[in-house]
Amino acid sequence: METNAWRRLRHLVGASCAAALLAGTVGVASAEAVPRTTKATPEPSNAAPHEPCTGNHIEDGMLVWDPPGCTPP
């Protein structure tokens, strides 16, 4: 009789853990699915558009576009 009670207790504990894990997973998934409505860092309205790059060169083993701050193709 006592083993039956322990078996039921184990099943209850296992089901509780599984329910908690599932609830946490669903909560994280729904939080990631919600779109953000505002930008973290808004751009200033007077920001000039980036000009296209006119060339590039290798500096310290890295590709560097010219002029600085340009938009690469």
CHARMM internal coordinates of N, CA and C (Angstrom, degrees):
IC EDIT
DIST 1 N 1 CA 1.4271
DIST 1 CA 1 C 1.5334
ANGL 1 N 1 CA 1 C 111.28
DIST 1 C 2 N 1.3259
ANGL 1 CA 1 C 2 N 115.26
DIHE 1 N 1 CA 1 C 2 N -39.78
DIST 2 N 2 CA 1.4534
ANGL 1 C 2 N 2 CA 118.94
DIHE 1 CA 1 C 2 N 2 CA -176.83
DIST 2 CA 2 C 1.5303
ANGL 2 N 2 CA 2 C 111.50
DIHE 1 C 2 N 2 CA 2 C -66.77
DIST 2 C 3 N 1.3329
ANGL 2 CA 2 C 3 N 118.55
DIHE 2 N 2 CA 2 C 3 N -35.06
DIST 3 N 3 CA 1.4665
ANGL 2 C 3 N 3 CA 120.96
DIHE 2 CA 2 C 3 N 3 CA 179.40
DIST 3 CA 3 C 1.5213
ANGL 3 N 3 CA 3 C 110.72
DIHE 2 C 3 N 3 CA 3 C -66.11
DIST 3 C 4 N 1.3193
ANGL 3 CA 3 C 4 N 118.31
DIHE 3 N 3 CA 3 C 4 N -32.66
DIST 4 N 4 CA 1.4390
ANGL 3 C 4 N 4 CA 121.66
DIHE 3 CA 3 C 4 N 4 CA 178.71
DIST 4 CA 4 C 1.5395
ANGL 4 N 4 CA 4 C 110.42
DIHE 3 C 4 N 4 CA 4 C -64.84
DIST 4 C 5 N 1.3184
ANGL 4 CA 4 C 5 N 116.73
DIHE 4 N 4 CA 4 C 5 N -39.44
DIST 5 N 5 CA 1.4716
ANGL 4 C 5 N 5 CA 120.74
DIHE 4 CA 4 C 5 N 5 CA 178.04
DIST 5 CA 5 C 1.5244
ANGL 5 N 5 CA 5 C 110.81
DIHE 4 C 5 N 5 CA 5 C -66.06
DIST 5 C 6 N 1.3489
ANGL 5 CA 5 C 6 N 116.46
DIHE 5 N 5 CA 5 C 6 N -41.47
DIST 6 N 6 CA 1.4559
ANGL 5 C 6 N 6 CA 119.86
DIHE 5 CA 5 C 6 N 6 CA 178.60
DIST 6 CA 6 C 1.5246
ANGL 6 N 6 CA 6 C 110.57
DIHE 5 C 6 N 6 CA 6 C -65.62
DIST 6 C 7 N 1.3112
ANGL 6 CA 6 C 7 N 117.61
DIHE 6 N 6 CA 6 C 7 N -38.57
DIST 7 N 7 CA 1.4596
ANGL 6 C 7 N 7 CA 122.04
DIHE 6 CA 6 C 7 N 7 CA 179.46
DIST 7 CA 7 C 1.5340
ANGL 7 N 7 CA 7 C 109.76
DIHE 6 C 7 N 7 CA 7 C -63.38
DIST 7 C 8 N 1.3298
ANGL 7 CA 7 C 8 N 116.13
DIHE 7 N 7 CA 7 C 8 N -43.63
DIST 8 N 8 CA 1.4667
ANGL 7 C 8 N 8 CA 119.49
DIHE 7 CA 7 C 8 N 8 CA 178.32
DIST 8 CA 8 C 1.5273
ANGL 8 N 8 CA 8 C 111.14
DIHE 7 C 8 N 8 CA 8 C -64.41
DIST 8 C 9 N 1.3323
ANGL 8 CA 8 C 9 N 115.99
DIHE 8 N 8 CA 8 C 9 N -39.54
DIST 9 N 9 CA 1.4562
ANGL 8 C 9 N 9 CA 119.94
DIHE 8 CA 8 C 9 N 9 CA 178.85
DIST 9 CA 9 C 1.5246
ANGL 9 N 9 CA 9 C 110.64
DIHE 8 C 9 N 9 CA 9 C -64.28
DIST 9 C 10 N 1.3285
ANGL 9 CA 9 C 10 N 117.83
DIHE 9 N 9 CA 9 C 10 N -41.63
DIST 10 N 10 CA 1.4673
ANGL 9 C 10 N 10 CA 121.45
DIHE 9 CA 9 C 10 N 10 CA 178.13
DIST 10 CA 10 C 1.5181
ANGL 10 N 10 CA 10 C 110.73
DIHE 9 C 10 N 10 CA 10 C -62.73
DIST 10 C 11 N 1.3296
ANGL 10 CA 10 C 11 N 116.91
DIHE 10 N 10 CA 10 C 11 N -42.87
DIST 11 N 11 CA 1.4616
ANGL 10 C 11 N 11 CA 120.04
DIHE 10 CA 10 C 11 N 11 CA 178.73
DIST 11 CA 11 C 1.5282
ANGL 11 N 11 CA 11 C 111.00
DIHE 10 C 11 N 11 CA 11 C -64.18
DIST 11 C 12 N 1.3096
ANGL 11 CA 11 C 12 N 116.87
DIHE 11 N 11 CA 11 C 12 N -40.35
DIST 12 N 12 CA 1.4572
ANGL 11 C 12 N 12 CA 121.15
DIHE 11 CA 11 C 12 N 12 CA 179.31
DIST 12 CA 12 C 1.5299
ANGL 12 N 12 CA 12 C 110.68
DIHE 11 C 12 N 12 CA 12 C -63.87
DIST 12 C 13 N 1.3207
ANGL 12 CA 12 C 13 N 116.60
DIHE 12 N 12 CA 12 C 13 N -44.81
DIST 13 N 13 CA 1.4645
ANGL 12 C 13 N 13 CA 120.78
DIHE 12 CA 12 C 13 N 13 CA 179.48
DIST 13 CA 13 C 1.5272
ANGL 13 N 13 CA 13 C 110.00
DIHE 12 C 13 N 13 CA 13 C -65.40
DIST 13 C 14 N 1.3138
ANGL 13 CA 13 C 14 N 117.50
DIHE 13 N 13 CA 13 C 14 N -43.23
DIST 14 N 14 CA 1.4645
ANGL 13 C 14 N 14 CA 120.84
DIHE 13 CA 13 C 14 N 14 CA 178.81
DIST 14 CA 14 C 1.5183
ANGL 14 N 14 CA 14 C 112.03
DIHE 13 C 14 N 14 CA 14 C -62.47
DIST 14 C 15 N 1.3230
ANGL 14 CA 14 C 15 N 117.04
DIHE 14 N 14 CA 14 C 15 N -42.51
DIST 15 N 15 CA 1.4609
ANGL 14 C 15 N 15 CA 120.85
DIHE 14 CA 14 C 15 N 15 CA 178.88
DIST 15 CA 15 C 1.5204
ANGL 15 N 15 CA 15 C 110.63
DIHE 14 C 15 N 15 CA 15 C -65.76
DIST 15 C 16 N 1.3232
ANGL 15 CA 15 C 16 N 117.48
DIHE 15 N 15 CA 15 C 16 N -38.02
DIST 16 N 16 CA 1.4635
ANGL 15 C 16 N 16 CA 121.02
DIHE 15 CA 15 C 16 N 16 CA 178.94
DIST 16 CA 16 C 1.5319
ANGL 16 N 16 CA 16 C 110.60
DIHE 15 C 16 N 16 CA 16 C -64.78
DIST 16 C 17 N 1.3150
ANGL 16 CA 16 C 17 N 116.44
DIHE 16 N 16 CA 16 C 17 N -43.20
DIST 17 N 17 CA 1.4676
ANGL 16 C 17 N 17 CA 120.20
DIHE 16 CA 16 C 17 N 17 CA 178.56
DIST 17 CA 17 C 1.5253
ANGL 17 N 17 CA 17 C 111.15
DIHE 16 C 17 N 17 CA 17 C -64.67
DIST 17 C 18 N 1.3158
ANGL 17 CA 17 C 18 N 116.50
DIHE 17 N 17 CA 17 C 18 N -42.47
DIST 18 N 18 CA 1.4611
ANGL 17 C 18 N 18 CA 120.09
DIHE 17 CA 17 C 18 N 18 CA 178.99
DIST 18 CA 18 C 1.5257
ANGL 18 N 18 CA 18 C 110.97
DIHE 17 C 18 N 18 CA 18 C -63.79
DIST 18 C 19 N 1.3257
ANGL 18 CA 18 C 19 N 117.54
DIHE 18 N 18 CA 18 C 19 N -40.05
DIST 19 N 19 CA 1.4638
ANGL 18 C 19 N 19 CA 121.24
DIHE 18 CA 18 C 19 N 19 CA 178.86
DIST 19 CA 19 C 1.5290
ANGL 19 N 19 CA 19 C 110.99
DIHE 18 C 19 N 19 CA 19 C -65.34
DIST 19 C 20 N 1.3172
ANGL 19 CA 19 C 20 N 116.86
DIHE 19 N 19 CA 19 C 20 N -41.30
DIST 20 N 20 CA 1.4627
ANGL 19 C 20 N 20 CA 120.40
DIHE 19 CA 19 C 20 N 20 CA 179.01
DIST 20 CA 20 C 1.5260
ANGL 20 N 20 CA 20 C 110.94
DIHE 19 C 20 N 20 CA 20 C -65.79
DIST 20 C 21 N 1.3166
ANGL 20 CA 20 C 21 N 117.23
DIHE 20 N 20 CA 20 C 21 N -41.64
DIST 21 N 21 CA 1.4603
ANGL 20 C 21 N 21 CA 121.32
DIHE 20 CA 20 C 21 N 21 CA 178.49
DIST 21 CA 21 C 1.5172
ANGL 21 N 21 CA 21 C 110.74
DIHE 20 C 21 N 21 CA 21 C -64.18
DIST 21 C 22 N 1.3025
ANGL 21 CA 21 C 22 N 117.74
DIHE 21 N 21 CA 21 C 22 N -43.96
DIST 22 N 22 CA 1.4588
ANGL 21 C 22 N 22 CA 121.83
DIHE 21 CA 21 C 22 N 22 CA 178.97
DIST 22 CA 22 C 1.5288
ANGL 22 N 22 CA 22 C 110.92
DIHE 21 C 22 N 22 CA 22 C -64.22
DIST 22 C 23 N 1.3170
ANGL 22 CA 22 C 23 N 117.71
DIHE 22 N 22 CA 22 C 23 N -41.99
DIST 23 N 23 CA 1.4661
ANGL 22 C 23 N 23 CA 120.96
DIHE 22 CA 22 C 23 N 23 CA 179.66
DIST 23 CA 23 C 1.5314
ANGL 23 N 23 CA 23 C 110.67
DIHE 22 C 23 N 23 CA 23 C -64.26
DIST 23 C 24 N 1.3154
ANGL 23 CA 23 C 24 N 117.20
DIHE 23 N 23 CA 23 C 24 N -39.96
DIST 24 N 24 CA 1.4652
ANGL 23 C 24 N 24 CA 120.39
DIHE 23 CA 23 C 24 N 24 CA 177.81
DIST 24 CA 24 C 1.5098
ANGL 24 N 24 CA 24 C 111.99
DIHE 23 C 24 N 24 CA 24 C -65.81
DIST 24 C 25 N 1.3323
ANGL 24 CA 24 C 25 N 117.13
DIHE 24 N 24 CA 24 C 25 N -40.50
DIST 25 N 25 CA 1.4595
ANGL 24 C 25 N 25 CA 121.47
DIHE 24 CA 24 C 25 N 25 CA 179.39
DIST 25 CA 25 C 1.5166
ANGL 25 N 25 CA 25 C 110.80
DIHE 24 C 25 N 25 CA 25 C -65.26
DIST 25 C 26 N 1.3202
ANGL 25 CA 25 C 26 N 117.17
DIHE 25 N 25 CA 25 C 26 N -43.87
DIST 26 N 26 CA 1.4623
ANGL 25 C 26 N 26 CA 121.14
DIHE 25 CA 25 C 26 N 26 CA 179.43
DIST 26 CA 26 C 1.5247
ANGL 26 N 26 CA 26 C 109.96
DIHE 25 C 26 N 26 CA 26 C -65.88
DIST 26 C 27 N 1.3178
ANGL 26 CA 26 C 27 N 118.11
DIHE 26 N 26 CA 26 C 27 N -38.13
DIST 27 N 27 CA 1.4602
ANGL 26 C 27 N 27 CA 121.23
DIHE 26 CA 26 C 27 N 27 CA 178.54
DIST 27 CA 27 C 1.5138
ANGL 27 N 27 CA 27 C 112.44
DIHE 26 C 27 N 27 CA 27 C -63.84
DIST 27 C 28 N 1.3293
ANGL 27 CA 27 C 28 N 117.23
DIHE 27 N 27 CA 27 C 28 N -42.38
DIST 28 N 28 CA 1.4574
ANGL 27 C 28 N 28 CA 121.05
DIHE 27 CA 27 C 28 N 28 CA 178.32
DIST 28 CA 28 C 1.5193
ANGL 28 N 28 CA 28 C 110.33
DIHE 27 C 28 N 28 CA 28 C -67.00
DIST 28 C 29 N 1.3165
ANGL 28 CA 28 C 29 N 117.26
DIHE 28 N 28 CA 28 C 29 N -42.84
DIST 29 N 29 CA 1.4602
ANGL 28 C 29 N 29 CA 120.49
DIHE 28 CA 28 C 29 N 29 CA -179.56
DIST 29 CA 29 C 1.5174
ANGL 29 N 29 CA 29 C 111.24
DIHE 28 C 29 N 29 CA 29 C -63.16
DIST 29 C 30 N 1.3189
ANGL 29 CA 29 C 30 N 117.93
DIHE 29 N 29 CA 29 C 30 N -40.52
DIST 30 N 30 CA 1.4617
ANGL 29 C 30 N 30 CA 119.59
DIHE 29 CA 29 C 30 N 30 CA -179.76
DIST 30 CA 30 C 1.5197
ANGL 30 N 30 CA 30 C 110.97
DIHE 29 C 30 N 30 CA 30 C -72.60
DIST 30 C 31 N 1.3125
ANGL 30 CA 30 C 31 N 118.61
DIHE 30 N 30 CA 30 C 31 N -32.06
DIST 31 N 31 CA 1.4610
ANGL 30 C 31 N 31 CA 120.78
DIHE 30 CA 30 C 31 N 31 CA 177.41
DIST 31 CA 31 C 1.5180
ANGL 31 N 31 CA 31 C 111.02
DIHE 30 C 31 N 31 CA 31 C -68.38
DIST 31 C 32 N 1.3328
ANGL 31 CA 31 C 32 N 117.67
DIHE 31 N 31 CA 31 C 32 N -35.83
DIST 32 N 32 CA 1.4555
ANGL 31 C 32 N 32 CA 120.43
DIHE 31 CA 31 C 32 N 32 CA 178.65
DIST 32 CA 32 C 1.5214
ANGL 32 N 32 CA 32 C 111.66
DIHE 31 C 32 N 32 CA 32 C -74.50
DIST 32 C 33 N 1.3202
ANGL 32 CA 32 C 33 N 117.62
DIHE 32 N 32 CA 32 C 33 N -25.02
DIST 33 N 33 CA 1.4565
ANGL 32 C 33 N 33 CA 121.01
DIHE 32 CA 32 C 33 N 33 CA -177.19
DIST 33 CA 33 C 1.5238
ANGL 33 N 33 CA 33 C 112.37
DIHE 32 C 33 N 33 CA 33 C -80.92
DIST 33 C 34 N 1.3281
ANGL 33 CA 33 C 34 N 118.24
DIHE 33 N 33 CA 33 C 34 N -15.71
DIST 34 N 34 CA 1.4605
ANGL 33 C 34 N 34 CA 121.07
DIHE 33 CA 33 C 34 N 34 CA -178.73
DIST 34 CA 34 C 1.5227
ANGL 34 N 34 CA 34 C 108.83
DIHE 33 C 34 N 34 CA 34 C -75.68
DIST 34 C 35 N 1.3392
ANGL 34 CA 34 C 35 N 118.48
DIHE 34 N 34 CA 34 C 35 N 123.95
DIST 35 N 35 CA 1.4653
ANGL 34 C 35 N 35 CA 120.13
DIHE 34 CA 34 C 35 N 35 CA 179.56
DIST 35 CA 35 C 1.5243
ANGL 35 N 35 CA 35 C 111.49
DIHE 34 C 35 N 35 CA 35 C -72.36
DIST 35 C 36 N 1.2866
ANGL 35 CA 35 C 36 N 115.45
DIHE 35 N 35 CA 35 C 36 N 147.80
DIST 36 N 36 CA 1.4574
ANGL 35 C 36 N 36 CA 120.15
DIHE 35 CA 35 C 36 N 36 CA 176.91
DIST 36 CA 36 C 1.5216
ANGL 36 N 36 CA 36 C 108.56
DIHE 35 C 36 N 36 CA 36 C -80.81
DIST 36 C 37 N 1.3129
ANGL 36 CA 36 C 37 N 116.69
DIHE 36 N 36 CA 36 C 37 N 139.38
DIST 37 N 37 CA 1.4554
ANGL 36 C 37 N 37 CA 120.10
DIHE 36 CA 36 C 37 N 37 CA -176.62
DIST 37 CA 37 C 1.5227
ANGL 37 N 37 CA 37 C 112.48
DIHE 36 C 37 N 37 CA 37 C -97.72
DIST 37 C 38 N 1.3284
ANGL 37 CA 37 C 38 N 118.54
DIHE 37 N 37 CA 37 C 38 N -20.64
DIST 38 N 38 CA 1.4538
ANGL 37 C 38 N 38 CA 120.81
DIHE 37 CA 37 C 38 N 38 CA -179.57
DIST 38 CA 38 C 1.5148
ANGL 38 N 38 CA 38 C 109.61
DIHE 37 C 38 N 38 CA 38 C -126.19
DIST 38 C 39 N 1.3323
ANGL 38 CA 38 C 39 N 115.25
DIHE 38 N 38 CA 38 C 39 N 153.21
DIST 39 N 39 CA 1.4563
ANGL 38 C 39 N 39 CA 119.99
DIHE 38 CA 38 C 39 N 39 CA 176.06
DIST 39 CA 39 C 1.5213
ANGL 39 N 39 CA 39 C 109.61
DIHE 38 C 39 N 39 CA 39 C -79.98
DIST 39 C 40 N 1.3135
ANGL 39 CA 39 C 40 N 115.90
DIHE 39 N 39 CA 39 C 40 N 148.52
DIST 40 N 40 CA 1.4618
ANGL 39 C 40 N 40 CA 119.99
DIHE 39 CA 39 C 40 N 40 CA 179.02
DIST 40 CA 40 C 1.5258
ANGL 40 N 40 CA 40 C 110.17
DIHE 39 C 40 N 40 CA 40 C -70.12
DIST 40 C 41 N 1.3405
ANGL 40 CA 40 C 41 N 117.41
DIHE 40 N 40 CA 40 C 41 N -40.66
DIST 41 N 41 CA 1.4573
ANGL 40 C 41 N 41 CA 121.66
DIHE 40 CA 40 C 41 N 41 CA 179.35
DIST 41 CA 41 C 1.5254
ANGL 41 N 41 CA 41 C 108.43
DIHE 40 C 41 N 41 CA 41 C -128.67
DIST 41 C 42 N 1.3108
ANGL 41 CA 41 C 42 N 117.93
DIHE 41 N 41 CA 41 C 42 N 100.32
DIST 42 N 42 CA 1.4574
ANGL 41 C 42 N 42 CA 120.00
DIHE 41 CA 41 C 42 N 42 CA -179.62
DIST 42 CA 42 C 1.5279
ANGL 42 N 42 CA 42 C 110.66
DIHE 41 C 42 N 42 CA 42 C -69.35
DIST 42 C 43 N 1.3303
ANGL 42 CA 42 C 43 N 115.87
DIHE 42 N 42 CA 42 C 43 N 143.74
DIST 43 N 43 CA 1.4546
ANGL 42 C 43 N 43 CA 120.49
DIHE 42 CA 42 C 43 N 43 CA 178.30
DIST 43 CA 43 C 1.5263
ANGL 43 N 43 CA 43 C 108.86
DIHE 42 C 43 N 43 CA 43 C -81.48
DIST 43 C 44 N 1.3169
ANGL 43 CA 43 C 44 N 116.32
DIHE 43 N 43 CA 43 C 44 N 142.12
DIST 44 N 44 CA 1.4626
ANGL 43 C 44 N 44 CA 118.36
DIHE 43 CA 43 C 44 N 44 CA 177.39
DIST 44 CA 44 C 1.5302
ANGL 44 N 44 CA 44 C 110.02
DIHE 43 C 44 N 44 CA 44 C -66.71
DIST 44 C 45 N 1.3278
ANGL 44 CA 44 C 45 N 116.34
DIHE 44 N 44 CA 44 C 45 N 147.16
DIST 45 N 45 CA 1.4532
ANGL 44 C 45 N 45 CA 120.42
DIHE 44 CA 44 C 45 N 45 CA -176.77
DIST 45 CA 45 C 1.5196
ANGL 45 N 45 CA 45 C 112.36
DIHE 44 C 45 N 45 CA 45 C -69.24
DIST 45 C 46 N 1.3306
ANGL 45 CA 45 C 46 N 118.05
DIHE 45 N 45 CA 45 C 46 N -20.69
DIST 46 N 46 CA 1.4553
ANGL 45 C 46 N 46 CA 120.80
DIHE 45 CA 45 C 46 N 46 CA -178.71
DIST 46 CA 46 C 1.5310
ANGL 46 N 46 CA 46 C 112.31
DIHE 45 C 46 N 46 CA 46 C -94.82
DIST 46 C 47 N 1.3237
ANGL 46 CA 46 C 47 N 118.74
DIHE 46 N 46 CA 46 C 47 N 13.06
DIST 47 N 47 CA 1.4578
ANGL 46 C 47 N 47 CA 121.75
DIHE 46 CA 46 C 47 N 47 CA -179.37
DIST 47 CA 47 C 1.5244
ANGL 47 N 47 CA 47 C 109.58
DIHE 46 C 47 N 47 CA 47 C -68.22
DIST 47 C 48 N 1.3151
ANGL 47 CA 47 C 48 N 116.07
DIHE 47 N 47 CA 47 C 48 N 129.94
DIST 48 N 48 CA 1.4642
ANGL 47 C 48 N 48 CA 121.06
DIHE 47 CA 47 C 48 N 48 CA 179.90
DIST 48 CA 48 C 1.5189
ANGL 48 N 48 CA 48 C 109.40
DIHE 47 C 48 N 48 CA 48 C -77.22
DIST 48 C 49 N 1.3272
ANGL 48 CA 48 C 49 N 117.66
DIHE 48 N 48 CA 48 C 49 N 143.24
DIST 49 N 49 CA 1.4687
ANGL 48 C 49 N 49 CA 119.22
DIHE 48 CA 48 C 49 N 49 CA 176.99
DIST 49 CA 49 C 1.5288
ANGL 49 N 49 CA 49 C 110.06
DIHE 48 C 49 N 49 CA 49 C -67.42
DIST 49 C 50 N 1.3121
ANGL 49 CA 49 C 50 N 115.76
DIHE 49 N 49 CA 49 C 50 N 147.18
DIST 50 N 50 CA 1.4629
ANGL 49 C 50 N 50 CA 120.10
DIHE 49 CA 49 C 50 N 50 CA -179.10
DIST 50 CA 50 C 1.5238
ANGL 50 N 50 CA 50 C 109.55
DIHE 49 C 50 N 50 CA 50 C -73.44
DIST 50 C 51 N 1.3125
ANGL 50 CA 50 C 51 N 115.81
DIHE 50 N 50 CA 50 C 51 N 139.47
DIST 51 N 51 CA 1.4586
ANGL 50 C 51 N 51 CA 120.23
DIHE 50 CA 50 C 51 N 51 CA 177.99
DIST 51 CA 51 C 1.5219
ANGL 51 N 51 CA 51 C 109.62
DIHE 50 C 51 N 51 CA 51 C -86.93
DIST 51 C 52 N 1.3072
ANGL 51 CA 51 C 52 N 117.86
DIHE 51 N 51 CA 51 C 52 N 154.10
DIST 52 N 52 CA 1.4713
ANGL 51 C 52 N 52 CA 119.83
DIHE 51 CA 51 C 52 N 52 CA -179.91
DIST 52 CA 52 C 1.5284
ANGL 52 N 52 CA 52 C 110.98
DIHE 51 C 52 N 52 CA 52 C -70.30
DIST 52 C 53 N 1.3123
ANGL 52 CA 52 C 53 N 115.41
DIHE 52 N 52 CA 52 C 53 N 151.88
DIST 53 N 53 CA 1.4605
ANGL 52 C 53 N 53 CA 120.69
DIHE 52 CA 52 C 53 N 53 CA -179.96
DIST 53 CA 53 C 1.5256
ANGL 53 N 53 CA 53 C 110.15
DIHE 52 C 53 N 53 CA 53 C -73.66
DIST 53 C 54 N 1.3233
ANGL 53 CA 53 C 54 N 115.13
DIHE 53 N 53 CA 53 C 54 N 144.04
DIST 54 N 54 CA 1.4682
ANGL 53 C 54 N 54 CA 120.30
DIHE 53 CA 53 C 54 N 54 CA 179.40
DIST 54 CA 54 C 1.5203
ANGL 54 N 54 CA 54 C 112.24
DIHE 53 C 54 N 54 CA 54 C -103.42
DIST 54 C 55 N 1.3284
ANGL 54 CA 54 C 55 N 118.54
DIHE 54 N 54 CA 54 C 55 N -14.65
DIST 55 N 55 CA 1.4523
ANGL 54 C 55 N 55 CA 121.18
DIHE 54 CA 54 C 55 N 55 CA 179.73
DIST 55 CA 55 C 1.5168
ANGL 55 N 55 CA 55 C 110.83
DIHE 54 C 55 N 55 CA 55 C -172.57
DIST 55 C 56 N 1.3392
ANGL 55 CA 55 C 56 N 114.58
DIHE 55 N 55 CA 55 C 56 N -177.98
DIST 56 N 56 CA 1.4575
ANGL 55 C 56 N 56 CA 119.72
DIHE 55 CA 55 C 56 N 56 CA 177.93
DIST 56 CA 56 C 1.5106
ANGL 56 N 56 CA 56 C 109.56
DIHE 55 C 56 N 56 CA 56 C -152.84
DIST 56 C 57 N 1.3168
ANGL 56 CA 56 C 57 N 116.18
DIHE 56 N 56 CA 56 C 57 N 164.69
DIST 57 N 57 CA 1.4535
ANGL 56 C 57 N 57 CA 122.28
DIHE 56 CA 56 C 57 N 57 CA 175.78
DIST 57 CA 57 C 1.5242
ANGL 57 N 57 CA 57 C 108.82
DIHE 56 C 57 N 57 CA 57 C -154.48
DIST 57 C 58 N 1.3277
ANGL 57 CA 57 C 58 N 116.06
DIHE 57 N 57 CA 57 C 58 N 165.87
DIST 58 N 58 CA 1.4615
ANGL 57 C 58 N 58 CA 122.07
DIHE 57 CA 57 C 58 N 58 CA 178.78
DIST 58 CA 58 C 1.5191
ANGL 58 N 58 CA 58 C 108.48
DIHE 57 C 58 N 58 CA 58 C -97.73
DIST 58 C 59 N 1.3363
ANGL 58 CA 58 C 59 N 115.76
DIHE 58 N 58 CA 58 C 59 N 126.31
DIST 59 N 59 CA 1.4585
ANGL 58 C 59 N 59 CA 121.19
DIHE 58 CA 58 C 59 N 59 CA 179.68
DIST 59 CA 59 C 1.5205
ANGL 59 N 59 CA 59 C 108.10
DIHE 58 C 59 N 59 CA 59 C -133.45
DIST 59 C 60 N 1.3286
ANGL 59 CA 59 C 60 N 116.81
DIHE 59 N 59 CA 59 C 60 N 119.35
DIST 60 N 60 CA 1.4706
ANGL 59 C 60 N 60 CA 123.02
DIHE 59 CA 59 C 60 N 60 CA -177.57
DIST 60 CA 60 C 1.5236
ANGL 60 N 60 CA 60 C 111.63
DIHE 59 C 60 N 60 CA 60 C 56.24
DIST 60 C 61 N 1.3301
ANGL 60 CA 60 C 61 N 116.88
DIHE 60 N 60 CA 60 C 61 N 36.92
DIST 61 N 61 CA 1.4550
ANGL 60 C 61 N 61 CA 121.65
DIHE 60 CA 60 C 61 N 61 CA 177.55
DIST 61 CA 61 C 1.5134
ANGL 61 N 61 CA 61 C 114.50
DIHE 60 C 61 N 61 CA 61 C 79.11
DIST 61 C 62 N 1.3289
ANGL 61 CA 61 C 62 N 118.08
DIHE 61 N 61 CA 61 C 62 N 7.82
DIST 62 N 62 CA 1.4605
ANGL 61 C 62 N 62 CA 121.70
DIHE 61 CA 61 C 62 N 62 CA 179.92
DIST 62 CA 62 C 1.5267
ANGL 62 N 62 CA 62 C 109.54
DIHE 61 C 62 N 62 CA 62 C -121.67
DIST 62 C 63 N 1.3365
ANGL 62 CA 62 C 63 N 115.44
DIHE 62 N 62 CA 62 C 63 N 147.95
DIST 63 N 63 CA 1.4496
ANGL 62 C 63 N 63 CA 121.75
DIHE 62 CA 62 C 63 N 63 CA 177.57
DIST 63 CA 63 C 1.5232
ANGL 63 N 63 CA 63 C 109.13
DIHE 62 C 63 N 63 CA 63 C -77.17
DIST 63 C 64 N 1.3372
ANGL 63 CA 63 C 64 N 116.79
DIHE 63 N 63 CA 63 C 64 N 126.14
DIST 64 N 64 CA 1.4619
ANGL 63 C 64 N 64 CA 122.90
DIHE 63 CA 63 C 64 N 64 CA -179.57
DIST 64 CA 64 C 1.5196
ANGL 64 N 64 CA 64 C 107.74
DIHE 63 C 64 N 64 CA 64 C -121.50
DIST 64 C 65 N 1.3422
ANGL 64 CA 64 C 65 N 116.59
DIHE 64 N 64 CA 64 C 65 N 128.75
DIST 65 N 65 CA 1.4611
ANGL 64 C 65 N 65 CA 121.86
DIHE 64 CA 64 C 65 N 65 CA -179.23
DIST 65 CA 65 C 1.5294
ANGL 65 N 65 CA 65 C 109.94
DIHE 64 C 65 N 65 CA 65 C -90.78
DIST 65 C 66 N 1.3575
ANGL 65 CA 65 C 66 N 115.12
DIHE 65 N 65 CA 65 C 66 N 147.00
DIST 66 N 66 CA 1.4711
ANGL 65 C 66 N 66 CA 121.75
DIHE 65 CA 65 C 66 N 66 CA 177.96
DIST 66 CA 66 C 1.5240
ANGL 66 N 66 CA 66 C 109.10
DIHE 65 C 66 N 66 CA 66 C -115.06
DIST 66 C 67 N 1.2802
ANGL 66 CA 66 C 67 N 118.96
DIHE 66 N 66 CA 66 C 67 N 141.44
DIST 67 N 67 CA 1.4610
ANGL 66 C 67 N 67 CA 132.03
DIHE 66 CA 66 C 67 N 67 CA -10.54
DIST 67 CA 67 C 1.5228
ANGL 67 N 67 CA 67 C 110.65
DIHE 66 C 67 N 67 CA 67 C -73.27
DIST 67 C 68 N 1.3261
ANGL 67 CA 67 C 68 N 117.43
DIHE 67 N 67 CA 67 C 68 N 161.77
DIST 68 N 68 CA 1.4707
ANGL 67 C 68 N 68 CA 120.46
DIHE 67 CA 67 C 68 N 68 CA -179.66
DIST 68 CA 68 C 1.5353
ANGL 68 N 68 CA 68 C 110.87
DIHE 67 C 68 N 68 CA 68 C -59.80
DIST 68 C 69 N 1.3308
ANGL 68 CA 68 C 69 N 115.55
DIHE 68 N 68 CA 68 C 69 N 138.63
DIST 69 N 69 CA 1.4536
ANGL 68 C 69 N 69 CA 121.37
DIHE 68 CA 68 C 69 N 69 CA 178.92
DIST 69 CA 69 C 1.5276
ANGL 69 N 69 CA 69 C 114.36
DIHE 68 C 69 N 69 CA 69 C 85.40
DIST 69 C 70 N 1.3362
ANGL 69 CA 69 C 70 N 116.79
DIHE 69 N 69 CA 69 C 70 N 4.53
DIST 70 N 70 CA 1.4540
ANGL 69 C 70 N 70 CA 119.62
DIHE 69 CA 69 C 70 N 70 CA -179.24
DIST 70 CA 70 C 1.5363
ANGL 70 N 70 CA 70 C 110.90
DIHE 69 C 70 N 70 CA 70 C -79.22
DIST 70 C 71 N 1.3337
ANGL 70 CA 70 C 71 N 115.90
DIHE 70 N 70 CA 70 C 71 N 169.69
DIST 71 N 71 CA 1.4581
ANGL 70 C 71 N 71 CA 121.63
DIHE 70 CA 70 C 71 N 71 CA 179.33
DIST 71 CA 71 C 1.5271
ANGL 71 N 71 CA 71 C 108.48
DIHE 70 C 71 N 71 CA 71 C -99.32
DIST 71 C 72 N 1.3520
ANGL 71 CA 71 C 72 N 117.54
DIHE 71 N 71 CA 71 C 72 N 112.92
DIST 72 N 72 CA 1.4632
ANGL 71 C 72 N 72 CA 119.46
DIHE 71 CA 71 C 72 N 72 CA -179.22
DIST 72 CA 72 C 1.5279
ANGL 72 N 72 CA 72 C 111.36
DIHE 71 C 72 N 72 CA 72 C -69.53
DIST 72 C 73 N 1.3389
ANGL 72 CA 72 C 73 N 115.84
DIHE 72 N 72 CA 72 C 73 N 153.37
DIST 73 N 73 CA 1.4718
ANGL 72 C 73 N 73 CA 119.72
DIHE 72 CA 72 C 73 N 73 CA 179.73
DIST 73 CA 73 C 1.5061
ANGL 73 N 73 CA 73 C 112.99
DIHE 72 C 73 N 73 CA 73 C -66.44
END
COOR INIT
IC SEED 1 N 1 CA 1 C
IC BUILD
